[in-house]
């Protein structure tokens, strides 16, 4: 340990001596080669205090500047110590690491990296926010389009259903009217057929009446006749007398003689003939 310290001290002493010699060499080389001008001489006359008779004016003579002497280049002579001691090898001083000598650039670099990272993060957040906004806008537009299409579909379905309902009601109404008209027609035809056969029955009965002579006014005899299928008579009943017994009896005998009474072939019409109400006028032709 002591030898190491001693070597370091010797190394520092040698380095200091070398620096002194270098400085001295530079001074001798450049310091003595400077050009120096000799200042001009000044002549001064001294006078005593004694009075002088008359003195002529003394002209001052300017002294000529002396010519500068050429300076010889002084060569530096090596010192005895330098001649005696061999030059020592000077190890170059290793510079310290950049981080230790200049920590400030490292801080600045970290700061720049941090700022760049923050800028990148801000740009990323901005980009993500923009993408999110665009995505939400697309989703909103798609949702609105879907909702609009759904409403349009529902509207079309309602219109179609309403149209179908209206057409169905119209068809039903037309069918009802047709059936009603057909029923009216059937009823009318049925009634016409009933009236037709009732007229035939009355005509057949009248053809069998033997009218009593010269009855006053126009007496009317009314009978209720119950029929069996096929036109046979089940019962004859006088409902209203004509007021003339001879005319009432003549009509009743004619009803019995007219059997079987004529009936339509349609068996469904027989209920209309089961209970007949007959009015027989004396003067009917």
Secondary structure, DSSP 8 states (H G I E B T S, - for coil): -HHHHHHHHHHHHHHHHHHHHHHHHHIIIIITTS--------------SS--S--------------------------HHHHHS------------HHHH-HHHHHHHHHHHHHHHHHHHHHHHHHHHHHHHHHHHHHHHHHHHHHHHHHHHHHHHHHHHHHHHHHHHHHHHHHHHHHHHHHHHHHHHHHHHHHHHHHHHHHHHHTT----S--STT-EEEEEEEE-TTS-EEEEEEEE--S-HHHHHHHHHHHHHT-S----S-GGGTHHHHEEEEEEETT--
